[in-house]
């Protein structure tokens, strides 16, 4: 049985990045991490989470948990951020190319892009502590930019979190040769109450040009969300 550690980034006194509307990275990371763990456990994978609540953990502690568990793979879940609010998309990190860490990162990245449809920023190398100090192949997923107002709205929605979690779980499943099952409609929660949160207005003025705004609308639609362009902020 494969053993996987799922790491929800940040937590406790460390909120991670905070979006323009106040959404905290630590909350999104934990919500998605829990869903990933559920998908993997339902498929028979042995899963350990570095945190299951809003607590602070040193990076050293996260690596120690993974190493003590003797995990086969380690996956850390995050939201990206940048000084420019127009930065967008999804990327996944490995420590170094050419090994199982890169294979894991690519599998996760491919599933995220297929399922959520945001800009593909690719697989990159990252000298992150949790990638460097874990004894097993590791990957760090940056689902979307919480600093981007449109992607912040996506990250805050349960529907989008579900898509990210399923994609990450499927990526891990491909690497450990486990089939991740998608819940039937009868098993899925009723999301009618959150329908308003699935409607997004893309403000053209927040992008460098109209073409970029239109591209964002198409990405949102591919991800299953209703979206349209708003010429000016109201």
N, C-alpha and C positions, 0 to 999 in steps of 0.2 A: 504493500500500500504506500503510495506516495505521501510524503510529509511536506506540507507547505506552510510557511509563515507569511501571514498577511499583516502588513504594517500600515496603520492609519497615521499619516504624517501629522506632526505637531501635537497639540493637546494641552489642556490645563492653562498655565500662565502664558503659553506660547500659542497665539491664535493662528500663526502662519500668515499668509497674505490676507488682506481684508479688501473686499470689493467696494466700489463706489456707493453701493446701496447698503453696505455694512455686513454683507455675507462673509463669514469666517471660513477660511480654508480648513481649519481643524474639524469643523462640524461636517462639512461635505465629505472630507476624507474618511471620517469615521462612519458616516452613513453608508457610503459606497463599500468600504472595507467589510462591514458587517454583511452586506448583501453578497459580496464575493465569497465570503466564508460560507454562507448558507448554501450557495450554489455548489461549491466544491464538496461540502460535507454531504449534501444530498446525493452526490455522485460517488461517494465512498472514499473521498480523499481525507486524510488526517490533517486537520488544520489547527494552527495555533495563531492567535492574534496577539500582537505586542500590546495593544490596549483595546478594551471593550467599552470604555467610558471616557469622559472628559478629564483625563489625568495627564500630567506632564511626565515625559520620559526623556532622559538624556539619550543622545545618539548611541553612546556606548552601551546603554542598557538594552536598546533595541537589538543591537548586534549580538549581545550576550544571550538574549532570549532565543534568537535564531540558532546560535551555535550550540547552546545547551540542549535544544530540541533536536539537534542533528537533522535539521530540515534538508530536504532535497533541493528546494528552491525557496527564494525569498522575494517577495514583491511588496514594494512600498507605493502607497497611493497618495497623490498630491494634486493640487490645482496650481497652475502656472500664474505668473504675474510679471508685469513689465511697466516701466515708467510711462510708456505710450498706451493710451486706452484702445488703440486700434490693433495692437498685437493680438493675434488670434491663432487658434489651432491646437493640435494634439501632438505630443512628442513623448517618446519613451527612451529611458537611458539604461545603458549597461556600463560596467566599469571599464572594460576593454573589449575591443572587437576580436572576433576570431574564436570565441569559445561558446559555452552553453549559455552564458549570460546574454550574449547578443542574440542567440537563437530564441531565448525566452522573451527578450525585449521586442524582437521583430514579430513574434507570434501575437503578443499583446497589442502592439501597435497596429498590426494588420486588422485584427478584430475590432479595435476601437474605431478605426477609420471606416471600416465596412458598416458598423452599426450606428455610429453617431454622426458620421458625414462631415466633420469639421475639416479644416485645412490640415493636410498631412505634412507635418514638420519633420517626420522621419525618426529614425533611431539614431541616438547620439551617444558619445562617450561622456561620462561624468565622474569626476573624482569625488563622489559623495561618500561620506563616512559609512553609511549603511550598505553601500555597494562594495566599498573597499575592505571593510573589516568583517564582513560575513564570510563564513568558510564555504558557502555553497553558491552556485550561480544565482545572480540577483538582478532585478530590474526595478526601475522606478518610473511609474507612469504619471505624466502630467496631463490630466484629462482635457483641460481647457483653461483659458485665461480668465481668472476671477477678476482681473483688473480691467477686462473688457466688459462694458455694461451689458451687451447682448449675451455674451457667454456666461456672465455672472447669473443672469436670469435663468439660463439653461441649467447651470450647476445647482441652482437653488430648487429646481423642480424635481419632484419625485420620479416623474416619468423619465427624465434624462439620467438621473442617478441609476435607475433600474437598467437603462441601456448600457451605461458605462460598466456597471457591475457584471452584467451578463457577458459583455465583450471581454473584460479582463479575465473572467472565469473561463471563457471558451479558449482564450489564448493560452492560459495555464494548462487547460485540459488537453490541448493539442500537443503540448510538450511532454506531458506525463501519460499520454495515451488514454485519456479518460473522456468519455462522452458527457458533455454538460447538457442536461435536458432543459428545455424551455417550458415553463409552466403553461398548462392549458388555460384557455380563457376563463374557464370556470374556477380555476385556482388563483387567478390574478385578482388583486384588490380592485374595487370599484374606484376609478379615478375621476368620476364625473364631478366631484366636488372641487377638483383642482383644474378643471378644464380651462378656466381663465388664465392659469399660469402657463398653459401650453400655447398661448397666443402671443406672438412677439412682433413688436414694431421695430424695424431696423431704421435707425435715424441716419439718413444719408450724410448729414453734417459731421457725424462721428467717424466717417471713413475718408480716406484721401481722395477718392473719386466715386462717381456713381457706379462704375463697373464693380468696384470692390463691394459696395453696398448690395448690389444685385447678386453677387456671388455668395454673400453671406445669407441672403434670403434663400437661395437654392440649397445651400448646405443645411439650413434649418428645416426646409421642406423634406429633404432626403432623410433627415433624422426623425421625421414623423411629426413635426410641429408646424402649426399654421404661422405664416410670417408674411409681412408686407413692408414696403418702404414708406417711411414717413419723411417727407422732405425737410421739415423743420420740427424742432422740439416744441411740444406744447406745454 
